Amino acid sequence: MSSSDIFIGETIGTAILILLGGGVCAAVTLKASKARNAGWLAIAFGWGFAVMTAVYISGPLSGAHLNPAVTVALAITNSDWSDVPVYFAGQMLGAMIGATLVWVAYYGQFHAHLTDKEIVGGPGAQATKVKAVEAQETGAGPVLGIFSTGPEIRHAVQNLLTEIVGTIVLILAVLTQGLNDKGNGLGVLGGLITALVVVAIGLSLGGPTGYAINPARDLGPRIVHALLPLPNKGGSDWGYAWVPVVGPLIGGAIAAGIYNVAFA
């Protein structure tokens, strides 16, 4: 694969991943959405299908890493770091494009949601104002969850360990079941297996932190949230932003080590 193929494939694939994954979060979260309050099952399966779609679209070009943790794990197992910067660049750009497209697709819903006093507080909001103030105090605005993850209980060590454990499961599944014949990315059957594993992680391990398990998936959209002209959007919770970046990278490296010792 050429550097241009890798960059284009990862950009397109990660954009699709975030468009569909962030899209299901928007559909469930935003007040004027037909899927409002569809629940965690919808989010878990939505993200799984997002992974599957993105892998099948980008796989022929880049091997569909779509995740810096996958890229790091494959670099460790293959002892080849030459293309890592290209993968990272495509993944970050794609994640930001995908997050922007979620805003475009739900533009009216974002405006309606973020100007609703029951959501953002203000005069006449009564008891709901307390909820809005609490959200702002933690640094997370009322729609940040559409773009990036956040913990239910804010404890840095636990949150970091949760992301590490979830990523280890994901990467071990990719390395043992998901790779194509060349071993440089996800194959056709591997894309489906990985998608189902993402659903499993979401259902089983997603509750504490929202299961980023992908640094680009969290950081790129968080940057977009900070830049977009969203009314009353609140903070982007930069104090937590390191956890869904560092945790998955550590998890990917550990999973690669386990694979090299136990399977290679």
Backbone as a ProteinNet text record, in pm:
[ID]
protein_1_A
[PRIMARY]
MSSSDIFIGETIGTAILILLGGGVCAAVTLKASKARNAGWLAIAFGWGFAVMTAVYISGPLSGAHLNPAVTVALAITNSDWSDVPVYFAGQMLGAMIGATLVWVAYYGQFHAHLTDKEIVGGPGAQATKVKAVEAQETGAGPVLGIFSTGPEIRHAVQNLLTEIVGTIVLILAVLTQGLNDKGNGLGVLGGLITALVVVAIGLSLGGPTGYAINPARDLGPRIVHALLPLPNKGGSDWGYAWVPVVGPLIGGAIAAGIYNVAFA
[TERTIARY]
83.7	0	88	55.4	130.2	85.3	168.2	132.5	4.1	-14.3	-136.5	-259	-247.9	-360.3	-395.1	-291.1	-313.6	-383.6	-331.2	-388	-533	-559.6	-695.4	-789.7	-743.7	-827.7	-861.7	-762.5	-787.7	-873.3	-853.6	-936.4	-1081.9	-1106.9	-1244.9	-1306.8	-1232.5	-1286.5	-1317.4	-1225.5	-1249.2	-1360.5	-1372.7	-1483.4	-1617.1	-1625.5	-1748.5	-1776.1	-1671.3	-1686	-1746.8	-1692.7	-1740.4	-1875	-1897.2	-2027.4	-2139.4	-2121.4	-2226.4	-2229.8	-2110.3	-2106.3	-2152.1	-2097.6	-2145.2	-2290	-2329	-2467.1	-2566	-2534.3	-2628.2	-2634.1	-2521.3	-2523.3	-2609.8	-2599.4	-2684.6	-2831.3	-2858.1	-2997	-3061.9	-2984.7	-3037.6	-3044.2	-2955.1	-2940.3	-3028.2	-3033.8	-3093.7	-3245.3	-3300.7	-3441.4	-3535	-3498.8	-3588.9	-3563	-3489.4	-3459.9	-3566.4	-3599.4	-3697.9	-3648.9	-3517.9	-3462	-3429.9	-3477	-3451.8	-3480.6	-3385.7	-3398.4	-3408.3	-3351.9	-3353.7	-3268.4	-3171	-3099.8	-2964.6	-2902.3	-2765.4	-2753.3	-2854.8	-2850.2	-2835.3	-2910.4	-2900.5	-2760.2	-2701.5	-2567	-2464.6	-2473.6	-2376.2	-2382.9	-2502.5	-2514.7	-2484.5	-2520.1	-2488.5	-2339.1	-2262.5	-2117.1	-2059.9	-2116.7	-2070.6	-2091.5	-2210.3	-2237.6	-2151.7	-2121.3	-2033.9	-1895.2	-1843.6	-1713.1	-1716.8	-1819.9	-1830.3	-1833.6	-1915.6	-1926.8	-1794.9	-1730.3	-1603.6	-1494.3	-1490.3	-1388.6	-1407.7	-1529.7	-1553.3	-1525.2	-1546.5	-1519.7	-1370	-1298.6	-1158.6	-1059	-1102.7	-1011.4	-925.3	-982.8	-900.5	-788.7	-805.5	-704.1	-597.2	-639.4	-544.6	-537.5	-622.1	-629.4	-721.1	-779.5	-884.1	-839.5	-729.7	-694.5	-798.3	-819.4	-922.7	-905.5	-790.8	-773.1	-622.7	-568.4	-425.8	-381.4	-470.5	-435.1	-411.1	-490.2	-469.1	-336.6	-310.6	-186.5	-64.1	-67.9	43.8	62.4	-46.5	-36.8	24.5	-19.4	35.2	181.3	217.2	357.8	445.4	394	469.9	482.8	372.9	377.2	454.4	450.3	521.2	660.1	693.7	822.2	844.9	738	747.1	667.2	739	677	675.2	715.7	736.9	609.5	496.2	371.5	285.4	332.3	250.3	208	299.4	255.6	147.3	153.4	52.9	-82.4	-80.7	-205.6	-264.8	-181.4	-230.1	-291.7	-224.4	-272.3	-408.1	-422.7	-550.1	-660.8	-628.8	-729.3	-778	-687.4	-728	-808.5	-761.9	-836.5	-974.2	-980.9	-1108.8	-1204	-1152.1	-1237.4	-1296	-1217.2	-1266.1	-1368.1	-1344	-1441.4	-1572.8	-1564.1	-1685	-1766.4	-1697.8	-1768.3	-1835.9	-1769.4	-1829.4	-1953.3	-1948.7	-2064.4	-2181.6	-2154.6	-2263.6	-2334.3	-2256.4	-2314	-2396.3	-2347.4	-2421.1	-2553.5	-2547.7	-2667.4	-2773.3	-2729.6	-2822.8	-2823.5	-2795.1	-2780.2	-2902.9	-3020.6	-3142	-3165.8	-3136.6	-3155.2	-3057.8	-2933.6	-2837.5	-2887.8	-2934.9	-2982.1	-3102.1	-3199.1	-3318.3	-3281.9	-3191.8	-3152.6	-3080.1	-2988.5	-2902.9	-2964.4	-3083.4	-3155.9	-3277.3	-3294.2	-3404.7	-3365	-3443.9	-3408.6	-3405.9	-3481.7	-3476.6	-3342	-3272	-3142	-3028.5	-3029.5	-2914.7	-2937.8	-3057.8	-3084.8	-3117.8	-3122	-3157.1	-3288.4	-3331.1	-3456.2	-3573.9	-3652.4	-3769.3	-3740.5	-3614.2	-3579.7	-3609.5	-3621.3	-3650.5	-3550.2	-3597.7	-3509.3	-3409.6	-3445.8	-3356.8	-3228.8	-3233.3	-3114.9	-3000.9	-3036.2	-2934.2	-2853.8	-2924.1	-2856.8	-2761.7	-2805.4	-2721.3	-2597.1	-2613.3	-2500.4	-2401.3	-2451.7	-2363.4	-2281.1	-2343.5	-2272.3	-2160.9	-2189.9	-2088.8	-1974.3	-2005.6	-1901.8	-1802.2	-1846.6	-1754.6	-1675.6	-1707	-1636.1	-1695.7	-1806.2	-1867.9	-1999.3	-2007.6	-2130	-2239	-2362.8	-2477.1	-2477.4	-2397.4	-2392.5	-2252.6	-2163.1	-2027	-2026.8	-2121.6	-2128.1	-2154	-2204.6	-2221.1	-2085.2	-1993.3	-1863.2	-1756.6	-1756.6	-1649.8	-1704	-1617.2	-1661.8	-1637.9	-1698.4	-1680.4	-1719	-1663.1	-1688.4	-1817.1	-1879.2	-1993.2	-1944.2	-1834.9	-1767.7	-1627.3	-1596.1	-1469.6	-1358.6	-1287.4	-1173.9	-1067.7	-961.5	-865.7	-808.8	-771	-709.9	-810	-929.5	-1031.2	-1067.6	-1088.3	-1124.6	-1016.4	-890.3	-779.1	-775.8	-792.4	-789.6	-904.9	-1021.5	-1136.2	-1105.7	-1046.9	-1012	-902.4	-806.7	-701.5	-759	-843.5	-901.3	-987.3	-1073.7	-1158.2	-1077.8	-969.4	-886.1	-809.3	-765.2	-697.3	-788.8	-914	-1009.8	-1023.5	-1040.1	-1055	-932.8	-814.5	-693	-661.1	-684.4	-663	-756.5	-879.1	-972.4	-924.5	-875.3	-823.2	-703.3	-609.3	-486.3	-509	-603.6	-624.8	-728.6	-825	-936	-958.7	-912.9	-957.4	-867.8	-741.9	-646.3	-668.9	-632.7	-636.9	-517.6	-507.4	-402.1	-261.3	-249.6	-118.7	-82.1	-179.1	-152.7	-132.4	-173.2	-150.4	-278.8	-388.2	-515.2	-627.4	-750	-866.7	-911.1	-948.7	-1001.6	-1152.8	-1211.3	-1356.2	-1429	-1395.3	-1457.4	-1414.7	-1289.7	-1239.7	-1317	-1365.1	-1444.6	-1572.8	-1637.3	-1761.2	-1732.4	-1628.6	-1592.8	-1560.2	-1480.3	-1442.2	-1563.9	-1656.2	-1778.2	-1856.7	-1868.3	-1941.4	-1868.1	-1735.3	-1657.4	-1679	-1686.2	-1713.2	-1849.4	-1949	-2080.6	-2067.4	-1994.7	-1977.4	-1908.9	-1804.5	-1734.9	-1829.4	-1907.3	-2001.2	-2102.2	-2154.7	-2256.2	-2197	-2075.9	-2017.7	-1927.3	-1852.1	-1750.9	-1770.5	-1876.8	-1896.4	-1956.4	-2015.9	-2087.1	-2004.2	-1882.9	-1806.8	-1758.1	-1708.9	-1645	-1702	-1791.6	-1841.6	-1755.9	-1658.3	-1570.8	-1519.2	-1426.4	-1360.3	-1282.9	-1194	-1108.1	-1043.9	-1031	-977.7	-942.7	-812.8	-775.1	-827.7	-823.2	-869.7	-1019.8	-1093.9	-1239	-1278.8	-1197.8	-1231.8	-1171.5	-1043	-973.8	-1018.3	-1030	-1070.9	-1206.4	-1310.7	-1440.3	-1442	-1359	-1353.6	-1300.7	-1201	-1149.2	-1258.1	-1334.2	-1443.5	-1548.9	-1582.2	-1677.2	-1628.3	-1499.3	-1444.1	-1449.5	-1444.1	-1436.1	-1572	-1669.2	-1796.8	-1873.8	-1947.6	-2027.1	-2160.8	-2156.6	-2277.4	-2320.5	-2445.5	-2490.2	-2497.5	-2452	-2462.8	-2401.4	-2294.6	-2241.2	-2165.7	-2123.8	-2047.8	-1905.8	-1839.5	-1698.8	-1676.3	-1550.5	-1511.7	-1439.5	-1435.6	-1381.7	-1237.9	-1152.2	-1013.5	-937.4	-986.1	-919.8	-926.3	-1027.5	-1042.7	-986.3	-959.7	-931.8	-812.1	-717.5	-598.9	-632	-736.2	-766.9	-803	-898.6	-931.4	-826.7	-719.2	-605.5	-498.8	-456.4	-348.4	-393.2	-514.7	-563.2	-563.1	-626.9	-625	-486.5	-397.6	-261.9	-188.4	-204.7	-145.1	-207.5	-340.2	-408.8	-365.1	-346.5	-300.7	-161.7	-72.6	63.6	64.8	-15.4	-22.9	-78.5	-184.1	-244	-143.6	-64.2	38.8	142.1	179.7	273.5	216.7	90.5	24.3	21.3	-11.2	-17.3	118.9	223.5	358.3	403.4	363.7	403.9	318.2	187	95.5	57.6	57.2	2.8	103.6	202.9	295.4	392.1
-119	0	125.1	220.3	345.5	436.9	536	631.9	706.1	739.2	810.7	722.5	593.1	501.6	489.5	478.1	467.6	592.7	708.5	833.3	850.8	827.2	843.2	740.4	614.8	510.9	537	576.3	602.3	727.2	827	947.8	916.2	848.8	815.2	720.1	614.8	515.2	571.3	650.4	706.5	810.3	883.9	978.9	905.2	792.7	713.1	657.4	608.6	555.2	657.6	778.9	882.5	937.4	948.7	996.3	904.6	773.4	680.2	658	650.8	632.3	755.6	871.3	994.9	1022.1	977.5	997.4	924.8	802.2	731	796.6	850.3	924	1048.6	1118.8	1236.7	1197.7	1088.4	1044.3	1012.4	952.5	913.5	1031.5	1128.8	1237.2	1358.4	1402.2	1531.6	1527.3	1632.6	1633.3	1623.8	1680.1	1680.1	1563.1	1464.1	1347.3	1239.6	1170.9	1062.6	945.1	932.8	822.4	863	976.8	1028	920.9	902.7	807.8	662.6	630.5	491	401	457.9	383.1	327.6	260.5	211.7	101.7	18.7	-86.4	-26.1	79.9	145.8	200.4	258.6	314	202.9	94.9	-13.8	-76.9	-105.8	-166.6	-64.8	61.6	164.9	178.2	176.5	185.6	59.4	-56.4	-179.2	-177.4	-135.2	-126.3	-18	87.9	193.2	137.1	55.6	-7.9	-96.5	-178.6	-270.6	-195.3	-91	-13.6	52.2	113.6	183.3	86.4	-31.5	-131.3	-175.5	-204.9	-254	-146.9	-21.5	86.3	111.5	116.9	159.7	44.9	-76.9	-190.5	-208.2	-199.6	-219.8	-116.8	2.3	105.7	98.5	91.3	108.9	-8.6	-108.1	-214.3	-182.2	-63.4	-23.5	-36	31.2	38.7	122.2	245.2	336.8	370.9	338	348	346.2	450.6	450.4	332.8	281.4	165.7	42.9	25.7	-83.2	-63	59.5	90.3	61.5	102.7	77.6	-72.2	-144.5	-288.9	-360.6	-323	-386.5	-348.4	-225	-184.4	-266.1	-293.8	-373.7	-518.3	-575.8	-716.8	-737.3	-637.4	-649.7	-586.7	-517.6	-446.3	-349	-279	-182.4	-57.4	52	177.5	282.1	244.3	342.3	415.1	346.9	409.2	463	451.1	492.3	639.8	734	874	897.9	827.3	843.6	793	677.6	625.1	722.7	771.8	864.7	989.9	1044.3	1167.1	1144	1034.2	1004.8	981.8	911.6	883.9	1011.1	1100.1	1223.8	1313.3	1328.3	1410.7	1351.5	1221.2	1157.2	1172.9	1159	1173.9	1314.4	1413.9	1552	1577.2	1520.5	1535.3	1467.5	1346.5	1274.3	1348.5	1404.4	1479.2	1603.1	1668.8	1786.3	1747.1	1632.3	1585.7	1550.1	1501.3	1477.9	1609.4	1714.4	1847.2	1894.7	1873.5	1913.4	1837.4	1706.6	1623.2	1657	1696.9	1724.3	1873.3	1957.7	2100.6	2157.7	2133.7	2186.4	2129.9	2001	1937.2	1991.7	2016.5	2076.8	2212.3	2293.8	2427.8	2418.3	2330.7	2317.7	2266.1	2171.7	2111.9	2213.3	2287.4	2375.9	2512.5	2535.3	2657.4	2624.7	2498.2	2454.8	2475.3	2550.7	2583	2458.9	2358.3	2235.6	2164.7	2193.7	2130.6	2216	2344.3	2429.9	2520	2516.3	2599.4	2742.4	2829	2967.9	3003.6	3128.5	3171.6	3085.7	3040.8	2959.7	2811.6	2773.6	2631.3	2556.7	2627.7	2571.4	2462.4	2345.1	2239.5	2191.9	2203.8	2154.6	2237.5	2358	2443.4	2380.4	2309.1	2246.9	2146.2	2065.8	1966.3	2033.4	2142.4	2211.9	2269	2326.7	2383.3	2274.6	2157.2	2046.9	2002.3	1995.7	1954.8	2053.2	2182.4	2282.9	2278.6	2245.6	2241.4	2128.7	2018.1	1908.7	1934.2	2042	2074.8	2013.8	1939.3	1872.9	1940.5	1992.8	2054.9	1952.7	1996.1	1905.2	1817.2	1847.8	1761	1703.2	1719	1667.9	1517.7	1445.8	1301.1	1255.1	1342.7	1309.6	1304	1385.1	1397.4	1309.3	1300.2	1227.5	1162.9	1091.6	1013.5	1087.4	1036.1	1090.8	986.9	995.6	893.8	919.7	813.4	826.8	858.3	796.2	828.1	875.7	998	1058.4	1017.2	911.7	861.8	822.4	901.1	889.9	749.6	687.4	554.4	452.3	451.4	356.8	381.8	507.4	540.7	494.6	517.1	475.5	323.6	252.5	106	50.1	112.5	67.7	77.5	189.7	206.7	108.8	82.8	-12.7	-152.1	-195.6	-329.8	-346.6	-249	-257.3	-264	-186.3	-184.9	-315.3	-374	-503.6	-607.2	-609.6	-703.6	-679.3	-553.1	-518.2	-560.2	-525.3	-550.7	-699.5	-771.8	-916.7	-981.1	-933.2	-985.8	-952.8	-831.4	-793.1	-879.8	-897.5	-970.2	-1119.5	-1175.6	-1320.9	-1361.2	-1274.7	-1312.2	-1218.7	-1094.3	-993.9	-962.8	-1005.9	-958.7	-1020.3	-944	-996	-1088.4	-1143	-1240.4	-1181.5	-1050.2	-985.6	-946.2	-950.6	-916.4	-769.7	-683	-538.8	-460.5	-529.5	-461.1	-561.8	-512.8	-598.8	-659.1	-785.1	-852.4	-844.9	-911	-905.6	-968.5	-1092.8	-1156.7	-1088.1	-1042.2	-973.5	-847	-779	-658.5	-689.2	-798.2	-837.6	-881.2	-962.1	-1007.4	-888.6	-795.6	-678.8	-593.8	-579.4	-503.2	-565.2	-696.9	-764.5	-753.9	-755.7	-737.4	-597	-497.3	-360.2	-351.8	-420.3	-425.4	-489.6	-600.8	-669.8	-580.9	-510.4	-419.8	-309.2	-255	-150.3	-197.3	-318	-369.9	-410.3	-464.2	-519.6	-422.9	-340.8	-255.5	-107.1	-72.4	66.2	155.3	96.8	176.3	276.6	242.4	337.4	461.7	446.1	559.7	589.5	506.7	526.9	461.8	382.3	299.4	369.6	463.1	525.5	419.7	345.9	240.9	281.1	410.3	463.2	609.8	643.8	783.4	882.6	846.5	938.7	959.2	852.3	861.9	963.9	978.8	1070.4	1208.7	1214.6	1343.4	1427.9	1367.2	1443.6	1511.3	1435.9	1499.1	1597.4	1574.3	1669.9	1804.6	1801.2	1924.5	1994.4	1915.8	1973.1	2035.8	1968.5	2025.9	2160.7	2170.6	2296.5	2407.3	2371.8	2471.1	2508.8	2418.6	2445.1	2558.4	2637.4	2747.9	2698.2	2615.1	2561.1	2652.1	2696.2	2782.3	2704.4	2767.3	2708	2568.1	2545.8	2409.7	2366.2	2459.7	2422.7	2381.9	2324.2	2290.1	2160.5	2139.4	2017.5	1919.2	1948.6	1858.4	1817	1915.6	1885.1	1821.7	1839	1775.3	1623.7	1570.6	1425.3	1373.3	1462.5	1421.5	1328.5	1331.9	1247.1	1099.9	1071.6	932.4	847.7	892.6	811.1	815.4	887.8	883.8	788.7	811.1	731.9	588.1	571.1	437.9	341.2	377	286	258.8	358.1	334.3	234.1	247.3	149.9	12.1	9.5	-117	-185.3	-106.9	-163.3	-223.4	-153.3	-203.8	-330.8	-333.3	-453.8	-571.5	-546.9	-653.6	-709.7	-622.3	-668	-754.5	-714.8	-795	-931.4	-934.7	-1062.7	-1150.5	-1088.8	-1165.2	-1223	-1143.1	-1190.2	-1305.2	-1302.6	-1408	-1533.7	-1514	-1628.4	-1686.7	-1603.8	-1649.6	-1653.6	-1564.7	-1554	-1671.7
0	0	0	-86.4	-90.7	22.7	52.4	157.3	123.9	-4.1	-43.5	-25.9	-59.8	-39	109.3	190.9	335.4	388.1	349.9	400.4	354.9	227.8	174.9	237.2	245.9	303.1	448.6	527.4	668.9	689.7	604.7	615.4	585.6	475.1	437.2	539.5	575.3	666.5	803.8	858.5	991.3	987.9	877.5	863.5	864.7	793.3	793.8	932.6	998.2	1133.4	1227.5	1227.8	1319.6	1275.2	1145.5	1097.8	1146.8	1131.6	1171.5	1322.8	1384.5	1529.1	1604.6	1567.7	1628.3	1592.4	1472.8	1429.6	1517.6	1558.1	1644.9	1782.9	1830.5	1957.4	1946.1	1833	1810.9	1802.6	1732.9	1716.5	1850	1940.7	2070.6	2166.9	2150.5	2246.9	2217.9	2093.6	2061.7	2070.6	2127.1	2164.7	2045.5	1932.7	1816.8	1722.2	1768	1685.7	1703	1595.3	1601	1685.3	1703	1781.5	1924.8	1967.5	2102.1	2207.2	2299.9	2410.1	2364.8	2248.2	2202.1	2290.4	2361	2462.7	2423.1	2521.3	2506.4	2402	2388.1	2286.3	2147.5	2121	1991.1	1969.3	2072.1	2059.6	2035.4	2112.8	2099.1	1960.3	1913	1780.8	1671.2	1693.3	1595.5	1573.1	1681.3	1668.4	1603.4	1636.7	1572.8	1422.7	1379.4	1235.5	1170.3	1246.4	1194	1164.6	1256.3	1234.7	1111.5	1100.1	987.4	854.5	847.2	723.8	687.5	786.7	762	718	779.3	742.2	598.2	558.4	423	317.7	352.1	256.6	243.6	354.2	350.9	344.2	373.1	376.3	252.7	131.5	11.5	-5.8	51.4	37.1	145.4	272	382.5	478.3	460.3	558.9	674.2	672.7	768.3	913.9	948.2	1090	1165.1	1119.1	1170.8	1318.2	1375.8	1519.2	1548.2	1608.9	1639.8	1725.7	1810.4	1892.9	1805.4	1699.8	1605	1532.1	1489.7	1418	1503.8	1629.4	1720.2	1741.6	1762.6	1786.2	1665.6	1545.5	1425.3	1402.7	1438.4	1426.4	1520.6	1639.9	1735.9	1688	1643	1602.4	1472.3	1383.2	1255	1257	1365.4	1379.2	1263.5	1225.3	1115.1	1152.3	1177.9	1219.9	1108.6	989.6	883.3	842	843.5	797.5	911.4	1034.5	1148.9	1141.1	1110.7	1103.2	998	886.1	780.5	828.9	895.4	951.4	1052.9	1143.3	1245.4	1181.7	1081.8	1017.9	951.8	878.9	814.6	915.4	1023	1125.9	1194	1227	1293.8	1201.3	1076.6	981.7	957.1	936.3	913.1	1029	1151.5	1269.5	1278.1	1244.4	1249.1	1137.9	1020.7	911.6	948.9	1003	1041.4	1145.6	1246.9	1350.9	1294.2	1201	1136.3	1056.8	990.2	913.1	1003.3	1124	1219.7	1251.2	1272.6	1298.7	1179.7	1058.6	939.4	929.3	949.7	935.7	1040.5	1158.9	1268.6	1305.5	1209.7	1238.8	1311.7	1259.6	1321	1459.8	1476.1	1606.8	1710.5	1669	1761.6	1809.6	1717.2	1755.2	1848.9	1815	1898.7	2037.7	2042.7	2170.6	2258.8	2200	2278.1	2305.7	2256.2	2293.2	2378.7	2415.9	2501.1	2647.3	2721.5	2859.5	2948.6	2913.8	2993	2978	2870.6	2846.7	2900.6	2870.8	2902.4	3022.7	3081.8	3197.2	3157.8	3257.9	3232.9	3301.2	3290.2	3353.3	3306.8	3403.7	3370.9	3363.2	3378.8	3369.1	3498.1	3608.6	3739.7	3775.9	3812.4	3863	3758.5	3631.7	3527.2	3518.4	3571	3568.4	3647.7	3755.6	3839.2	3756.6	3677.3	3593.3	3495.3	3434.1	3337.4	3404.7	3523.4	3595.6	3633.3	3677.9	3713.2	3593.3	3477.3	3356.5	3323.6	3337.7	3307.3	3407.5	3534.2	3635.7	3611.4	3553.8	3523.8	3396.9	3326.9	3204.9	3080.8	3094	2979.9	2944.1	2822.5	2776.3	2748	2726.9	2715.3	2590.9	2489.4	2371.3	2348.3	2444.9	2426.3	2402.8	2465.5	2449.8	2308.3	2223.2	2081.4	2013.5	2059.4	1995.9	2060.7	2191	2258.9	2385.6	2455.6	2570.1	2701.1	2806.5	2939.6	3042.8	3163.8	3266	3343.3	3388.5	3479.7	3620.6	3661.4	3786.9	3751.2	3789.8	3747.7	3843.1	3802.8	3880.3	3779	3771.5	3661.7	3646.9	3757.6	3749.5	3698.3	3757.2	3712.2	3566.2	3529.6	3391.4	3294.3	3331.2	3246	3232.6	3343.1	3340.2	3257.3	3267.8	3188.6	3039.9	2997.6	2856.6	2814	2902	2870.1	2851.1	2944.1	2937.2	2812.2	2785.1	2666.4	2538.3	2533.3	2412.6	2396.6	2506.9	2498.3	2434.2	2475.8	2416.5	2266.5	2228.9	2087.2	2006.2	2052.8	1974.9	1967.9	2075.8	2069.4	1968.1	1960.3	1860.6	1719.7	1699.8	1568.6	1530.3	1622.5	1591.6	1572.1	1645.1	1636.7	1533.8	1506	1419.6	1301.8	1313.1	1218.3	1100.8	1102.4	1002.7	865.1	762.9	626.2	602.8	483.5	453	464.2	440.5	448.3	591.3	680	818.9	845.2	751.9	768.3	791.5	818.1	841.7	850	850.6	866.7	733.5	737.7	620.4	615.5	515.6	495.9	614	646.4	762.3	891.3	894.4	1013	1045	941.8	965.3	1039.3	1002.3	1070.4	1213.6	1231	1365.7	1455.4	1403.9	1483	1518.3	1425.1	1452.4	1566.8	1566.4	1673.2	1806.3	1802	1924.3	1980.6	1894	1939.3	2007.2	1951.3	2016.1	2154.5	2162	2290.1	2393	2349.7	2441.3	2488.3	2396.1	2434.2	2536.9	2517.1	2608.5	2742.9	2741	2863.5	2938.6	2866.3	2928.4	2901.4	2828.6	2789.3	2895.3	2998.1	3097.7	3174.5	3219.1	3301.5	3227.6	3104.7	3036	2897.6	2846.7	2711.5	2605.4	2646.3	2560.9	2435.9	2457.9	2342.9	2264.1	2333.3	2277.6	2144	2122.2	1996.5	2017.7	2024.8	2050	1946	1817.9	1714.3	1723.3	1755.6	1768.3	1875.2	1979.1	2087.1	2067.7	2034.6	2029	1910.2	1791.5	1674.4	1691.7	1729.1	1751.9	1868.9	1970	2082	2033.5	1945.7	1887.2	1806.3	1728.6	1649.2	1740.5	1850.3	1946.4	1997.2	2023.8	2074.1	1969.6	1841.3	1734	1675.5	1680.1	1613.6	1680.8	1601.5	1657	1712.4	1814.4	1876.8	1991.4	1995.1	2104.7	2236	2343.9	2477.8	2484.6	2409.8	2400.3	2524.5	2610.8	2729	2694.8	2793.1	2777.2	2702.6	2659.4	2588.8	2680.2	2809.6	2912	2881	2859.7	2825.5	2940.5	3062.8	3176	3170.9	3102.1	3089.5	2958.2	2863.6	2725.6	2711.4	2805.8	2794.3	2816.3	2894.4	2930.3	2807.8	2722.3	2605.4	2494.5	2514.4	2421.3	2474.1	2597.7	2656.8	2683.6	2737.6	2772.2	2654.7	2541.8	2427.1	2371.1	2372.2	2322.5	2411.5	2542.6	2634.1	2611.9	2599.6	2577.7	2450.2	2343.9	2218	2229.5	2300.5	2318.5	2402.8	2508.6	2593.7	2514.3	2436.7	2356.4	2256.3	2195.9	2102.1	2174.4	2295.4	2373.4	2407.5	2447.8	2478.4	2353.4	2240.8	2116.8	2078.5	2091.8	2057.1	2145.8	2272.8	2366.2	2350.5	2335.5	2341.4	2205.2	2099.5	1972.1	1858.4	1862.3	1749.1	1743.6
[MASK]
++++++++++++++++++++++++++++++++++++++++++++++++++++++++++++++++++++++++++++++++++++++++++++++++++++++++++++++++++++++++++++++++++++++++++++++++++++++++++++++++++++++++++++++++++++++++++++++++++++++++++++++++++++++++++++++++++++++++++++++++++++++++++++++++++++++++

